[in-house]
Amino acid sequence: MQEPYSLTDLESAINYWRSQSPSEGEEMRLCKPAAALAKPYALMIFNGWRTLRPDELEPEAQQAMQAWRQAKHA
């Protein structure tokens, strides 16, 4: 079983994805991986959650976090 993600983990992953694919267009749209992580990140802040289990994330967010972890440990 994977360790839960902290708020700092999600923030770091969002920043990683933003550095890989900067926001686009006049509306400054986030790339898909960063956008997939934005909702759980906001929910963590709003609800005061300290961590989220990987299985609590939508599949696209899970993939973004797994790829971030792999890049971080590469």
Secondary structure by P-SEA (a helix, b strand, c coil): ccccccaaaaaaaaaaaaaacccccccccccaaaaaaaaaaaaaaaacccccccccccaaaaaaaaaaaaaaac
